[in-house]
């Protein structure tokens, strides 16, 4: 089975077309653009080789990104050299290069940890008049502006309050009480 001249030309042209089509795809690579973020290690903002180094938070590797001196002075001037983080965009120097150039101005900031004030857990300020006291369970009832509140305290303290109440004396409670999880009642600080 032989091919005619027109079919041979057609196949040769198609083969050349595929060759041209796929050979241009590999040479037309674009430079990658990445987003970066991590802990800032050091920077050099003066001279030709202005750059910064940071610990990449995703790959946990140290990376160096080159920037022009003007951008470096805008981003890194007046910054303390401890506890700083950086984020931004970078592009490759060339499609196959491992050098990265900053795109725009990198954002340099300090991370803060927000914590609540160091107040004792389960601490109450109690001030009022005791009207009932149970020496067995340690539960007392006290009044603050006409409202009744319940509190479980040390049974020996509740016993002393119960004796005072049985003698028709006025018993006041005033102080800082902290909940003791082991004893399962409030203890005066």
C-alpha positions, 0 to 999 in steps of 0.5 A: 500500500503506497501513499500518494504524493499529496498524502505524503506531503500532508503527513510531513506538514502535519509532523512539522506543524506538531514539532513547531507547536510543541517546541515553542511551548517548552521555550515559552515558560513564564516566570513564577509569582509566589506569595511569601510569609514568614519570620524575618531573619535579617536584611541588607538595605544598602548597596547593590545587593539589597535583600532580606532573608526570612524563614518560610512558614510553609516549607520551613526553609530559609529564603532570600529575596532581592529588592531594590534599595528604595523599596528596602528603605521604605519597608525596613527603615525604623524597624527593630530587628527582633520578632518581625515577620514579612509577607508579600509577593516575589517573582523569579529572576528568570524562568529557570532561576532560583533567585527571587525578586520582590514585587511591590513593597513587602509588608513588615510587621510584628506579631503580638500575642493577646492574652487576658489579664492574669487574674486568678481563675474562679476568684470572687469578691464577696461582700454582704450580710450572711443570713443563713449558714449550714455547718455540715455542707458549708453552704451560706446564704448572704444578702447584697442590696436585698438579693440572696446569693449562695456560696459554699465555703469551708465548713468550719467557717460556716459553723462559726457563722452559724453559731454567731447567727444563733446568738442573733448577731449580725454576720458580715462576709467580706473578702476575696474567695478563690474556688479550690477544685480539690476541696470543692468550695471557696477558700478565702485568699 
